């Protein structure tokens, strides 16, 4: 399922959300330049979360929990992440306020990366992407706007349909997929991210839960959440 837009009319401009998207795109541009010069691998290894390095008690490695949220592994990766952030982030920022949203996004991203690094402690595969932080945005959105309508592209056999789904259904299905995939990996004894195709399922699931729990505390008081 691919979200295209929601039906929430924000009262403020999503300045922070725009800046975060621009920052991600700029870092991806740097990655493309480094790929052409042959230095991308070293760049990723330096700024990404590598669980085996993180748990080696090196104090400098902990900063990668933040920097990794601005790295992406390809066009599909960054386009998918930025699309989700664009669709859901503006409403969450409007509900939290600019500063709270900024702190929330960075904190959830670090928490999600840390959770995945803990579960995949024996992995030497770089952990990158904004997915964990964006999952936190989805969790907060689930709390704030459960009955918002999400215009969604849904594949039906060989065709695609445009359907408006309530946010609680769209996000509920999304969260269920992340949790089932993560639980499946644990049940078969997966020890590294390589064993699940490099997908950080538990960064997604933990980020969503973190956003769902923090959302109520960070909302600006504008009356009842609809």
Rosetta blueprint (number, residue, H / E / L):
1 X L
2 X E
3 X E
4 X E
5 X E
6 X E
7 X L
8 X L
9 X L
10 X L
11 X L
12 X L
13 X L
14 X L
15 X H
16 X H
17 X H
18 X H
19 X H
20 X H
21 X H
22 X H
23 X H
24 X H
25 X H
26 X H
27 X H
28 X H
29 X H
30 X H
31 X H
32 X H
33 X H
34 X H
35 X H
36 X H
37 X H
38 X L
39 X L
40 X H
41 X H
42 X H
43 X H
44 X H
45 X H
46 X H
47 X H
48 X L
49 X E
50 X L
51 X H
52 X H
53 X H
54 X H
55 X L
56 X L
57 X L
58 X L
59 X H
60 X H
61 X H
62 X H
63 X H
64 X H
65 X H
66 X H
67 X H
68 X H
69 X H
70 X H
71 X L
72 X L
73 X L
74 X L
75 X H
76 X H
77 X H
78 X H
79 X H
80 X H
81 X H
82 X H
83 X H
84 X H
85 X H
86 X H
87 X H
88 X H
89 X H
90 X H
91 X H
92 X H
93 X H
94 X H
95 X H
96 X H
97 X L
98 X H
99 X H
100 X H
101 X H
102 X H
103 X H
104 X H
105 X H
106 X H
107 X H
108 X H
109 X H
110 X H
111 X H
112 X H
113 X H
114 X H
115 X H
116 X H
117 X H
118 X H
119 X H
120 X L
121 X L
122 X L
123 X L
124 X L
125 X L
126 X L
127 X E
128 X L
129 X L
130 X L
131 X H
132 X H
133 X H
134 X H
135 X H
136 X H
137 X H
138 X H
139 X H
140 X H
141 X H
142 X H
143 X H
144 X H
145 X L
146 X L
147 X L
148 X L
149 X E
150 X E
151 X E
152 X E
153 X E
154 X E
155 X E
156 X E
157 X L
158 X L
159 X E
160 X E
161 X E
162 X E
163 X E
164 X E
165 X E
166 X E
167 X H
168 X H
169 X H
170 X H
171 X H
172 X H
173 X H
174 X H
175 X H
176 X H
177 X H
178 X H
179 X H
180 X H
181 X H
182 X H
183 X H
184 X H
185 X H
186 X H
187 X H
188 X L
189 X L
190 X L
191 X L
192 X L
193 X H
194 X H
195 X H
196 X H
197 X L
198 X L
199 X L
200 X L
201 X H
202 X H
203 X H
204 X H
205 X H
206 X H
207 X H
208 X H
209 X H
210 X H
211 X H
212 X H
213 X H
214 X H
215 X H
216 X H
217 X H
218 X H
219 X L
220 X L
221 X L
222 X L
223 X L
224 X L
225 X L
226 X L
